[in-house]
Structure formats: C-alpha cells, structure tokens
Amino acid sequence: MNNEYHTLSQNGIESNILFFGQEKCQPGYAFRGNNIRDNYVLHYILAGQGDFSVAGHKTVSLKAGDFFLLPKGVACFYQASFTNPWHYAWIGLTGIKIANIFAASKLAGNYYLKATSQSNFAKSFQKLFEVLHQKTSLANNLLVENLTYEMFYHLVTEFPHSNTNPSQNRPAQQFELAVRYLENNYTYNCTIEDLCVSLSLSRSYIYNLFQKFAHTSPQKLLTQMRMEDAKSKLTSSNQSIQEIADLVGYHDTFTFSKAFKRYSGYSPSTYRKHFSSLRRKFK
C-alpha cells in the first residue's frame, strides 16, 4: 500500500490518537497544506530519506529508522529526497499530557530522533501502528491505549530530555497536580475555585497553567472529564440519567442534560439510544 489515511473516533483526555496513515512519497514531494497544525503528528521513516525543519531550527537530513515530530502550533517543512524518497508512517496525537510527554523527551529539542530502529520506542510505535489497523472493538481499544502508553514510556526512558534545572519543571508539576485533583474530584460537585484553594494558587495562575500545557481552560477540562465519563456510562450501563448526573458531579438533572447536549450535540437519552446500538453492533 503506497498511501493511506484513517481517522479514529475514540475520545481520550490524557492522550488520544486522532488519525494515522503512511505514504510512499514521490521524488522531491513536499507537503503543501497547512504547515501549522492543531495537534502533534509523529512520523517514523520506514525507508528512504528526506529533509525536515521546524521554524527556528536548521534543516536536517533524515533516513530510515529516524523519527520526526510535527509540533502543535509551530510551522514546519519536510521534503522527500529526489533520488531516494522516503516512505513514512504517522500517528496524529492530542490530549492534555501529550505536550508534557514530548517535552520530557529529546523530541523537545530539534523535533527529531536519529538511528532508533533497534530501540523499544521504534518497536512499540510499529506495533501500535499495526494494531490500529485491526477492527474496532473494546478489547482492541484497550490494547491501543496500552500500547500508546508503552510507546511513550520507551520514548521518555530511552530518549529523555536533558533538563538539569528542577525549577523549570515546577509549573509542569503544578499542572499535573491540578489535573490529578480534577480527576479525583470531578465526580463530586467540585469547582475551579475548590481547585485553587486546594493548591493555594490564584485562578489566573491556574488558567495560565492549563493554557500552557493543555491549550484549554480548567473549566473546559473539568467539563470534558464529566461528559466523557457520562458518555461511557450512558452506553455501557442501565443507570438512569439522574443517577449518571449524580455520578459525574451534577445534582441537577436539567443542568446536566443541558451541559451534555451543549458538549455532545445530543440529549443524554438520544445519545444513549443511538450510541448504545452502535456499541452493540461493533462488539
């Protein structure tokens, strides 16, 4: 197969694969679309070679066994060799922890890694890419999630970022604590004000942390956590809408239903009816 492109509908908060594909490029081929992306796209070169550069960095020649990362919100350029054009596979990623994961690795520097073919990181990428082609099922979704974290584990352990200044990590650590607080408390009627009090940080500082590391607001992330949990419960349980509202931090069914429709485009009952049937179909 020379070219392919697939999208995924799985929704994740911490890390989420949006799309994947591969391409055997023509000699001299360069991507001519939007060179500033809304997510991260990790490329692994399977064969051939080409040139890659990110705004503010020098152009580098890469070949089979190398990785390059198209970073979120940063202009970049990549072009296949005219004599030995590359064939690469890619996985598009998003999520609140993706930026932190890449920042903890050597990809945070020049956005590429060389001579990785024998690494566990490269092997886990290829295994994940293979599993992504399998038919969607609950078991396969769990396997994809497991392999995604395994790949990231190998990235940050085999290719760690050489940051020796602990103070530079403090905002990232505060962000992790904030996310952990929301994960542990969103099922209660917690608020962003509760989060600020818990961490002894101002609301504006918390907001800036979330903008930096998650590119969203703390309130939007809190809502996302609640809504994604509600979607899962609606399609996998027989609990009433009132019960589900209580379980995800809403004590008012009307407020929950209004928020759910604003988030998903469906009322809770319509979402349950439509997506429960789809879940049964693909089991």
Residue, then its C-alpha position, 0 to 999 in steps of 0.5 A: m500500500n503506497n498511501e493511506y489515511h484513517t481517522l479514529s473516533q475514540n475520545g481520550i483526555e490524557s492522550n488520544i490518537l486522532f488519525f494515522g496513515q503512511e505514504k510512499c512519497q514521490p521524488g522531491y514531494a513536499f507537503r503543501g497544506n497547512n504547515i501549522r497544525d492543531n495537534y502533534v503528528l509523529h512520523y517514523i521513516l520506514a525507508g528512504q530519506g528526506d529533509f525536515s525543519v521546524a521554524g527556528h531550527k536548521t534543516v536536517s537530513l533524515k533516513a530510515g529508522d529516524f523519527f520526526l515530530l510535527p509540533k502543535g502550533v509551530a510551522c514546519f517543512y519536510q521534503a522527500s529526497f529526489t533520488n531516494p524518497w522516503h516512505y513514512a508512517w504517522i500517528g496524529l496525537t492530542g490530549i492534555k499530557i501529550a505536550n508534557i510527554f514530548a517535552a520530557s523527551k529529546l523530541a523537545g529539542n530539534y523535533y527529531l530522533k536519529a538511528t532508533s530502529q533497534s530501540n523499544f520506542a521504534k518497536s512499540f510505535q510499529k506495533l501500535f501502528e499495526v494494531l490500529h489497523q485491526k477492527t474496532s472493538l473494546a478489547n482492541n481499544l484497550l490494547v491501543e491505549n496500552l500500547t500508546y502508553e508503552m510507546f511513550y514510556h520507551l520514548v521518555t526512558e530511552f530518549p529523555h530530555s536533558n533538563t538539569n534545572p528542577s525549577q523549570n519543571r515546577p509549573a509542569q508539576q503544578f499542572e499535573l497536580a491540578v489535573r490529578y485533583l480534577e480527576n479525583n474530584y470531578t465526580y463530586n460537585c467540585t469547582i475551579e475555585d475548590l481547585c485553587v484553594s486546594l493548591s493555594l494558587s490564584r485562578s489566573y495562575i491556574y488558567n495560565l497553567f492549563q493554557k500552557f500545557a493543555h491549550t484549554s481552560p480548567q473549566k473546559l477540562l473539568t467539563q470534558m472529564r464529566m461528559e466523557d465519563a457520562k458518555s461511557k456510562l450512558t452506553s455501557s450501563n442501565q443507570s438512569i440519567q439522574e443517577i449518571a448526573d449524580l455520578v459525574g458531579y451534577h445534582d441537577t438533572f436539567t443542568f446536566s442534560k443541558a451541559f451534555k447536549r451543549y458538549s455532545g450535540y445530543s440529549p443524554s437519552t438520544y445519545r444513549k439510544h443511538f450510541s448504545s446500538l452502535r456499541r452493540k453492533f461493533k462488539 
